[in-house]
């Protein structure tokens, strides 16, 4: 499940099998996010 943490300007991923572990997305530029939208198909990771 993906949720927005508006007060801390981040988007979190909460695994369905646990309610204590969270992963924050590692990018900048969010300013009070208030919603999440996802693509139906998986997106490819960008190569650096």
JOLINKA-V541612 format. One record per backbone hydrogen bond with DSSP energy under -0.5 kcal/mol. NH is the residue of the N-H (numbers start at 1). CO is the residue of the C=O. E is the energy in kcal/mol with one decimal. If there is no record, write none. Layout:
nh:co:e
NH:CO:E
NH:CO:E
This chain:
nh:co:e
3:12:-2.4
5:10:-3.0
6:4:-0.7
8:5:-0.8
9:6:-1.1
10:5:-1.4
12:3:-3.0
13:23:-2.8
14:1:-3.4
14:12:-0.5
15:13:-0.6
15:21:-0.7
18:15:-1.2
23:13:-1.8
25:11:-2.3
27:25:-1.0
